[in-house]
Amino acid sequence: MMTAEYSKIAKRYDKNPVRLQQPKEKYIDELLKTKKGKLCFLDLACGTGNFLKAQKKYFKDSRIHWYGCDKSMEMLEIAKSKLSGVDLMIADAAKLPYQSNYFDFVSCNWAFQHFTNKRN
């Protein structure tokens, strides 16, 4: 299986305008209505942080704690430059450093096809 080398394309990743179009995640609205207390949101394979940036804007005054992880340090460096108030971590999606059931919501956009071990 071919996979993209994100360390090599990180600097030009955001030049694709499609990646910058991020709709509001409707399921977050549902969670905010039904669950009390803080919500934990993880963007798995967050890349340069476009989805997180958009969701933080849509839900700017909410009780959400935002997390993002990616396997590419180069992608995370770009995400760090555009995000504040987000816990970003380098991590492999198959070996996440979080406890089971820690997150109320996990998103994964544009990445699942690149995962080599989809069963974990």
C-alpha positions as CSV (number, residue, x, y, z in Angstrom):
1,M,0.0,0.0,0.0
2,M,1.3,3.5,-0.9
3,T,1.2,6.1,1.8
4,A,1.9,9.8,1.6
5,E,5.1,11.1,3.2
6,Y,3.5,14.0,5.2
7,S,6.9,15.1,6.4
8,K,7.7,16.0,2.8
9,I,4.4,17.6,1.9
10,A,3.5,19.4,5.1
11,K,4.5,22.9,3.9
12,R,2.3,22.7,0.8
13,Y,-0.6,20.7,2.4
14,D,-2.8,23.7,3.1
15,K,-2.4,25.0,-0.5
16,N,-5.2,22.7,-1.5
17,P,-8.3,24.9,-0.9
18,V,-10.5,21.8,-0.2
19,R,-8.6,21.2,3.0
20,L,-9.5,24.6,4.2
21,Q,-13.3,24.1,3.8
22,Q,-14.4,22.6,7.1
23,P,-18.1,22.4,8.0
24,K,-19.5,22.6,11.5
25,E,-19.6,19.2,13.1
26,K,-23.2,18.6,13.9
27,Y,-22.6,15.8,16.3
28,I,-20.8,18.1,18.7
29,D,-24.0,20.1,19.0
30,E,-25.8,16.9,19.9
31,L,-23.2,16.1,22.6
32,L,-23.3,19.5,24.1
33,K,-27.1,19.2,24.4
34,T,-27.0,15.7,26.0
35,K,-23.8,15.5,28.1
36,K,-23.1,17.6,31.2
37,G,-19.6,18.8,32.1
38,K,-16.5,19.1,30.0
39,L,-16.3,17.3,26.7
40,C,-13.1,15.9,25.3
41,F,-12.6,16.1,21.5
42,L,-9.8,14.3,19.6
43,D,-8.9,15.0,16.0
44,L,-7.0,11.8,15.1
45,A,-4.4,12.4,12.4
46,C,-5.1,16.2,12.7
47,G,-2.5,17.2,10.2
48,T,-2.0,20.9,10.0
49,G,-5.0,21.5,12.3
50,N,-7.6,22.8,9.8
51,F,-10.5,20.8,11.2
52,L,-9.6,21.7,14.8
53,K,-9.3,25.4,14.0
54,A,-12.7,25.4,12.3
55,Q,-14.4,23.5,15.1
56,K,-12.9,25.8,17.8
57,K,-14.3,28.7,15.9
58,Y,-17.7,27.2,15.6
59,F,-17.8,26.2,19.3
60,K,-15.7,29.0,20.7
61,D,-17.6,29.5,24.0
62,S,-18.2,25.8,24.7
63,R,-16.9,23.5,27.4
64,I,-14.8,21.4,25.0
65,H,-11.2,20.5,25.7
66,W,-9.6,20.1,22.3
67,Y,-6.9,17.5,21.4
68,G,-5.1,16.6,18.2
69,C,-2.6,14.0,17.4
70,D,-0.7,13.2,14.3
71,K,2.2,10.9,13.3
72,S,4.0,13.7,11.4
73,M,6.0,16.2,13.5
74,E,6.1,18.5,10.4
75,M,2.3,18.6,10.2
76,L,2.0,19.2,13.9
77,E,4.4,22.1,13.8
78,I,2.2,23.8,11.3
79,A,-0.9,23.0,13.5
80,K,0.9,24.5,16.5
81,S,1.5,27.7,14.6
82,K,-2.3,28.2,13.9
83,L,-3.9,26.7,17.1
84,S,-4.0,27.8,20.7
85,G,-5.8,26.1,23.5
86,V,-5.3,22.7,21.9
87,D,-3.3,19.8,23.3
88,L,-1.3,18.5,20.3
89,M,0.7,15.3,20.5
90,I,2.8,13.2,18.1
91,A,1.3,9.7,18.1
92,D,0.5,6.8,15.9
93,A,-3.2,6.2,15.6
94,A,-2.8,2.5,16.4
95,K,-0.9,3.3,19.7
96,L,-2.6,6.3,21.2
97,P,-1.3,7.4,24.6
98,Y,-4.7,8.0,26.1
99,Q,-6.9,5.8,28.3
100,S,-9.8,4.0,26.7
101,N,-13.1,5.9,26.7
102,Y,-11.2,9.2,27.4
103,F,-12.8,11.1,24.5
104,D,-16.4,12.0,24.0
105,F,-15.8,12.5,20.3
106,V,-13.1,11.4,17.9
107,S,-12.8,12.7,14.3
108,C,-10.6,11.4,11.6
109,N,-10.6,13.3,8.3
110,W,-8.6,12.6,5.2
111,A,-6.4,9.9,6.9
112,F,-8.0,6.5,7.5
113,Q,-6.9,5.2,4.1
114,H,-3.2,5.8,5.2
115,F,-3.5,3.7,8.4
116,T,-1.6,0.4,8.0
117,N,-3.3,-1.4,10.9
118,K,-7.0,-0.6,10.7
119,R,-8.1,-3.3,13.2
120,N,-6.7,-1.6,16.3
